[in-house]
Amino acid sequence: MRDLDDLFAALAKSGFRRGFSLRQRERAYLAAKGRETVAEHARAFVAQRLAPAEPANDGRQTPFRGHPVFVAQHATATCCRSRLAKWHHIAAGHLLTAEEQAHAVAAIM
């Protein structure tokens, strides 16, 4: 797994990844629900949509908006297994370990 400081330095060089930001709706949701609730959602989304060895609809399973976690997943390249492999150095094709899932959630948050 890639160090998060190194990851964020690399992501900062990507115009595509830098283009994601929370819109008013997602900011309001975050303010209303709070950081811990949104972190719980991030853990659940990662466990359900990213952790399986072969996630359903991999590469298309993460919407681009509608929840602050979805936006953050695209900004941090935790949206699908191929981006995890490219940016986070977490190989595809295996069930994500608890440590790998925690890494993805830490990047999102």
Phi, psi and chi 1 to 4 in degrees:
 res  aa     phi    psi   chi1   chi2   chi3   chi4
   1 MET       -  146.7  -80.2 -178.6  -62.7      -
   2 ARG   -85.4  140.2 -167.5  172.8 -167.0  175.5
   3 ASP   -59.1  136.7  172.9   73.6      -      -
   4 LEU   -64.4  -36.0  -73.2  179.9      -      -
   5 ASP   -62.7  -43.2  -69.8  -26.9      -      -
   6 ASP   -64.3  -42.6  178.7   46.8      -      -
   7 LEU   -58.9  -50.1  169.4   70.7      -      -
   8 PHE   -65.5  -33.8  -68.1  135.1      -      -
   9 ALA   -63.7  -41.1      -      -      -      -
  10 ALA   -69.4  -43.8      -      -      -      -
  11 LEU   -61.7  -33.0  -71.0  170.0      -      -
  12 ALA   -63.6  -21.6      -      -      -      -
  13 LYS   -86.6   -7.1  -64.1  175.2 -175.4  172.8
  14 SER   -96.0  114.6  168.7      -      -      -
  15 GLY   -59.9  -36.8      -      -      -      -
  16 PHE   -64.4  -49.5  179.2   74.7      -      -
  17 ARG   -66.4  -37.5  -60.0  -70.5  162.3 -159.5
  18 ARG   -67.9  -19.3  -80.3 -166.0  -28.9  -97.4
  19 GLY   -74.3   -8.3      -      -      -      -
  20 PHE   -91.8  130.0  -70.2   96.5      -      -
  21 SER  -149.2  155.5   61.3      -      -      -
  22 LEU   -70.9  132.5  -62.4  179.6      -      -
  23 ARG   -85.1  174.3  -64.2  179.8  -40.1  170.9
  24 GLN   -55.1  -41.9 -178.1   56.8   37.2      -
  25 ARG   -61.0  -44.9  178.4  179.4  171.0 -167.0
  26 GLU   -70.9  -35.6  -70.9  112.0    6.9      -
  27 ARG   -63.3  -41.7  -71.5  177.2 -170.0  -94.1
  28 ALA   -64.7  -40.5      -      -      -      -
  29 TYR   -61.9  -45.8 -175.2   90.3      -      -
  30 LEU   -61.4  -43.4 -179.7   57.8      -      -
  31 ALA   -65.2  -39.8      -      -      -      -
  32 ALA   -72.1  -42.4      -      -      -      -
  33 LYS   -87.0  -31.2  -62.3  -65.4 -176.7  179.8
  34 GLY    91.7  157.2      -      -      -      -
  35 ARG   -61.6  -42.0 -176.9  175.9  169.0   82.9
  36 GLU   -66.8  -40.4 -173.4   50.0   41.6      -
  37 THR   -64.3  -43.0  -63.1      -      -      -
  38 VAL   -65.7  -35.8  171.8      -      -      -
  39 ALA   -63.8  -37.9      -      -      -      -
  40 GLU   -62.2  -42.2  -71.5  174.2   21.5      -
  41 HIS   -62.4  -42.0  -64.0  167.4      -      -
  42 ALA   -59.8  -45.4      -      -      -      -
  43 ARG   -60.6  -42.4  -73.6 -172.7  -74.9  -84.5
  44 ALA   -67.3  -44.1      -      -      -      -
  45 PHE   -62.3  -42.6  -68.5  151.0      -      -
  46 VAL   -63.9  -46.2  166.7      -      -      -
  47 ALA   -62.1  -40.9      -      -      -      -
  48 GLN   -83.9  -41.2  -65.6  166.4    0.4      -
  49 ARG  -104.1  -17.6  -62.3  172.0  179.1 -133.2
  50 LEU  -120.7  -32.7 -159.9   60.2      -      -
  51 ALA   -70.2  -31.9      -      -      -      -
  52 PRO   -58.3  151.3  -25.1   35.1      -      -
  53 ALA   -58.9  -37.6      -      -      -      -
  54 GLU  -133.2   83.3  -65.6 -177.8   18.2      -
  55 PRO   -61.0  145.7  -17.6   28.2      -      -
  56 ALA   -61.6  136.5      -      -      -      -
  57 ASN    56.1   34.5  -59.6  -46.4      -      -
  58 ASP   -54.7  132.0 -166.8   28.8      -      -
  59 GLY    95.9  -12.9      -      -      -      -
  60 ARG  -136.0   11.0  -63.1  179.9  -47.1  -84.4
  61 GLN   -84.9  -11.4   75.8  -93.2   41.0      -
  62 THR  -111.6  114.7  -54.7      -      -      -
  63 PRO   -62.4  158.9  -19.8   30.7      -      -
  64 PHE   -84.2  -17.3  -79.4   92.4      -      -
  65 ARG  -155.4  177.1   56.7 -178.2  163.5 -103.8
  66 GLY   109.2  -18.9      -      -      -      -
  67 HIS  -153.8  139.1 -164.6  -71.7      -      -
  68 PRO   -57.7  -31.2   -0.3   -2.7      -      -
  69 VAL   -66.5  -40.2  171.2      -      -      -
  70 PHE   -61.2  -45.5  -62.6  153.2      -      -
  71 VAL   -61.8  -45.5  177.1      -      -      -
  72 ALA   -64.3  -34.6      -      -      -      -
  73 GLN   -62.4  -40.1  -77.2 -173.4  -86.4      -
  74 HIS   -71.5  -39.4  -72.1  -70.7      -      -
  75 ALA   -65.2  -32.2      -      -      -      -
  76 THR  -104.3    7.3   60.8      -      -      -
  77 ALA    58.4   39.6      -      -      -      -
  78 THR  -113.3   28.4   55.7      -      -      -
  79 CYS   -88.6  -23.6   47.1      -      -      -
  80 CYS  -157.9  170.0   65.9      -      -      -
  81 ARG   -69.0  -32.4  -66.9  -55.7  -67.4  -92.7
  82 SER   -68.7  -35.2   63.6      -      -      -
  83 ARG   -72.1  -35.5  -62.5  -53.6  107.7 -159.4
  84 LEU   -61.1  -40.6  -87.4 -178.2      -      -
  85 ALA   -67.1  -46.8      -      -      -      -
  86 LYS   -67.6  -49.5  176.2 -178.6  178.0  178.3
  87 TRP   -93.5  -33.7  -70.2   93.3      -      -
  88 HIS  -103.7   -8.5  -64.1  -98.3      -      -
  89 HIS    60.9   39.4  -54.6  157.1      -      -
  90 ILE  -111.7  109.8  -62.0  173.4      -      -
  91 ALA   -60.9  146.6      -      -      -      -
  92 ALA   -81.4  168.5      -      -      -      -
  93 GLY    89.8    7.9      -      -      -      -
  94 HIS  -138.8  154.4   73.5  -79.0      -      -
  95 LEU   -63.3  127.8  178.8   67.1      -      -
  96 LEU   -63.9  135.9  -68.6 -177.3      -      -
  97 THR   -73.0  167.4   66.3      -      -      -
  98 ALA   -59.4  -38.3      -      -      -      -
  99 GLU   -66.2  -41.4 -178.5 -178.4   10.7      -
 100 GLU   -66.9  -39.3  -70.0  166.6  -25.5      -
 101 GLN   -64.8  -41.6  -70.4 -177.2   53.3      -
 102 ALA   -63.5  -37.3      -      -      -      -
 103 HIS   -61.4  -46.8  168.8   87.0      -      -
 104 ALA   -62.1  -43.6      -      -      -      -
 105 VAL   -65.6  -41.0  170.4      -      -      -
 106 ALA   -61.4  -40.4      -      -      -      -
 107 ALA   -64.3  -43.0      -      -      -      -
 108 ILE   -62.5  -46.5  -67.6  165.0      -      -
 109 MET   -75.0      -  -64.7  -51.3  -67.4      -
